[in-house]
Amino acid sequence: MQKKFINIGYGNLVSAEKIIAVISPESAPVKRMVQEARERSAVIDATYGRRTRSLIITDSHIILCAFLPERFANSPETAFYPAPSAKEGLSFAGDKGDT
């Protein structure tokens, strides 16, 4: 079985099998949950300085995202990417292959 990744914007991908929930960050209990995760160093900020509009809860981290939770709910713009094979490796936009 091949791993799939979900595009969470700004060039960031999250493993689809690790996601437990995508929720809104507005309520007080959710804000407390994020603060507790910050204290444990378990928060990943993928907003690039923009307003946090959704939280992606994974099995080990909370990811702050700048997109609304509705974007991830069976919409065509939610892109799934297969994991690269060991031969392909990872490449990023702007890589020219030189080290």
KOLRO-128118 format. One record per residue: residue number from 1; residue in one letter; x, y, z of N, C-alpha, C, O in turn. Coordinates in steps of 0.1 Angstrom, whole numbers. Layout:
residues N
R:seq:type:nc1:nc2:nc3:cac1:cac2:cac3:cc1:cc2:cc3:oc1:oc2:oc3
R:NUM:a:X:Y:Z:X:Y:Z:X:Y:Z:X:Y:Z
...
//
This chain:
residues 99
R:seq:type:nc1:nc2:nc3:cac1:cac2:cac3:cc1:cc2:cc3:oc1:oc2:oc3
R:1:m:8:-12:0:0:0:0:9:12:0:19:13:8
R:2:q:6:22:-8:13:34:-10:8:45:-1:-4:47:0
R:3:k:17:52:6:13:63:15:8:74:6:12:77:-5
R:4:k:-2:82:12:-8:93:5:-5:106:14:-6:105:26
R:5:f:-3:117:8:-1:129:15:-12:139:10:-17:139:-1
R:6:i:-16:148:20:-26:158:17:-19:172:17:-11:175:26
R:7:n:-22:180:6:-16:193:5:-23:202:15:-35:204:14
R:8:i:-16:208:24:-22:217:34:-18:232:31:-20:241:39
R:9:g:-12:234:19:-9:247:15:5:251:17:12:246:26
R:10:y:10:261:8:23:267:9:34:256:8:45:258:14
R:11:g:32:246:0:42:236:-2:43:225:9:52:218:9
R:12:n:33:225:18:34:216:29:24:204:27:13:206:22
R:13:l:29:192:31:21:180:29:21:173:42:30:173:50
R:14:v:9:166:45:8:158:57:3:144:53:-5:142:44
R:15:s:9:134:60:5:120:57:-10:118:60:-14:121:72
R:16:a:-17:114:51:-32:112:52:-35:102:63:-45:103:70
R:17:e:-27:92:65:-30:81:74:-28:86:89:-32:79:98
R:18:k:-20:97:91:-18:102:104:-28:111:109:-29:114:121
R:19:i:-37:117:101:-47:127:104:-58:120:112:-64:110:108
R:20:i:-61:126:124:-72:121:132:-85:130:129:-96:125:128
R:21:a:-82:143:129:-93:153:127:-88:166:122:-76:169:123
R:22:v:-97:174:116:-95:187:111:-105:196:118:-117:194:115
R:23:i:-102:205:127:-111:212:134:-109:227:134:-98:232:130
R:24:s:-119:235:138:-118:249:139:-111:253:152:-113:246:162
R:25:p:-103:264:152:-95:267:164:-102:277:173:-96:283:182
R:26:e:-115:279:171:-122:290:178:-126:288:193:-126:298:200
R:27:s:-129:276:197:-134:274:210:-123:274:221:-112:271:218
R:28:a:-127:277:233:-118:278:244:-111:264:247:-99:264:249
R:29:p:-118:253:247:-112:240:249:-101:237:239:-91:231:242
R:30:v:-104:241:226:-94:238:216:-82:247:218:-70:243:216
R:31:k:-84:260:222:-73:269:225:-64:264:236:-52:265:235
R:32:r:-70:258:246:-63:252:257:-55:240:253:-43:238:257
R:33:m:-61:232:244:-54:220:238:-42:224:231:-31:218:232
R:34:v:-43:235:223:-31:240:215:-20:245:225:-9:243:222
R:35:q:-24:252:235:-15:258:245:-7:246:252:5:247:253
R:36:e:-14:236:255:-8:224:262:2:218:252:13:213:256
R:37:a:-2:217:239:7:211:229:19:219:227:30:214:225
R:38:r:17:232:227:29:241:226:39:239:237:51:238:235
R:39:e:34:237:249:43:234:261:50:221:259:61:220:264
R:40:r:45:212:252:51:199:249:59:199:236:65:189:233
R:41:s:60:210:230:66:212:217:60:203:206:67:196:199
R:42:a:47:202:206:40:193:197:31:201:187:22:195:182
R:43:v:35:213:185:27:222:176:36:225:164:47:229:165
R:44:i:30:223:152:37:226:139:29:238:133:17:236:130
R:45:d:36:249:131:29:261:125:31:261:110:42:264:106
R:46:a:21:258:103:22:258:88:14:269:82:10:269:70
R:47:t:12:280:90:4:291:85:12:302:77:6:310:70
R:48:y:25:302:78:34:312:72:30:326:76:29:335:68
R:49:g:26:328:89:23:341:94:9:345:92:5:356:96
R:50:r:1:337:86:-13:340:83:-22:336:95:-17:328:104
R:51:r:-34:340:95:-43:336:106:-46:321:106:-48:315:95
R:52:t:-46:315:118:-49:301:119:-64:299:117:-72:304:125
R:53:r:-68:291:107:-82:289:104:-86:274:107:-98:271:107
R:54:s:-77:265:108:-80:252:111:-68:245:118:-57:249:117
R:55:l:-71:235:126:-61:227:133:-62:213:127:-73:207:126
R:56:i:-51:207:123:-50:193:119:-45:185:130:-33:187:134
R:57:i:-53:177:136:-49:168:147:-43:155:142:-50:148:134
R:58:t:-31:152:145:-25:139:141:-23:131:153:-26:135:164
R:59:d:-17:119:151:-15:110:163:-4:115:172:-4:111:184
R:60:s:4:125:168:15:130:177:16:145:177:23:150:187
R:61:h:10:152:168:12:167:167:-1:174:164:-11:168:160
R:62:i:-1:187:166:-12:196:162:-6:205:151:4:212:154
R:63:i:-12:206:140:-7:214:129:-16:226:127:-28:224:124
R:64:l:-11:238:128:-18:250:125:-18:253:111:-8:253:104
R:65:c:-30:255:105:-32:256:91:-40:269:88:-49:273:95
R:66:a:-36:276:76:-43:288:73:-55:286:64:-62:296:61
R:67:f:-59:274:62:-71:271:54:-83:267:62:-80:261:73
R:68:l:-95:269:58:-107:265:65:-108:250:66:-104:243:56
R:69:p:-114:244:76:-116:230:77:-123:224:65:-121:213:61
R:70:e:-133:232:60:-141:227:49:-133:224:36:-137:215:28
R:71:r:-121:230:35:-113:227:23:-108:212:23:-105:207:12
R:72:f:-108:206:34:-103:192:35:-114:182:35:-111:170:35
R:73:a:-126:186:34:-137:177:34:-142:173:20:-151:179:15
R:74:n:-136:163:14:-140:157:1:-142:168:-10:-151:167:-18
R:75:s:-133:177:-10:-134:187:-21:-124:184:-31:-113:179:-28
R:76:p:-126:188:-44:-117:185:-55:-104:192:-53:-94:187:-58
R:77:e:-103:203:-47:-90:210:-45:-81:204:-35:-70:208:-34
R:78:t:-86:195:-27:-78:188:-17:-70:177:-25:-76:167:-30
R:79:a:-57:179:-26:-49:171:-35:-42:160:-27:-36:163:-16
R:80:f:-43:148:-31:-36:137:-25:-24:134:-34:-24:133:-46
R:81:y:-12:132:-27:0:129:-34:6:116:-30:6:113:-18
R:82:p:10:107:-39:16:95:-35:30:98:-29:36:108:-33
R:83:a:34:90:-20:48:91:-15:58:88:-25:56:80:-34
R:84:p:69:96:-25:80:93:-35:86:79:-33:87:75:-21
R:85:s:90:73:-43:97:60:-41:111:63:-36:116:74:-37
R:86:a:118:52:-32:132:54:-27:141:59:-38:150:66:-36
R:87:k:138:55:-51:146:59:-62:144:74:-65:154:81:-68
R:88:e:132:79:-64:128:93:-67:134:102:-57:138:113:-60
R:89:g:133:99:-44:136:108:-33:127:120:-33:117:120:-40
R:90:l:130:130:-25:122:142:-24:128:153:-32:141:154:-32
R:91:s:121:160:-39:126:172:-46:116:183:-44:104:181:-42
R:92:f:121:195:-44:113:207:-40:115:217:-52:124:217:-59
R:93:a:104:225:-53:105:236:-63:117:244:-61:120:249:-50
R:94:g:124:247:-72:136:255:-71:149:247:-69:160:253:-70
R:95:d:148:234:-66:160:226:-65:166:224:-79:159:221:-89
R:96:k:179:226:-79:186:225:-92:195:213:-92:203:210:-101
R:97:g:195:205:-80:203:193:-80:217:195:-75:224:186:-72
R:98:d:221:208:-73:235:210:-69:235:212:-53:226:217:-47
R:99:t:246:207:-47:247:208:-33:258:217:-28:260:218:-16
//
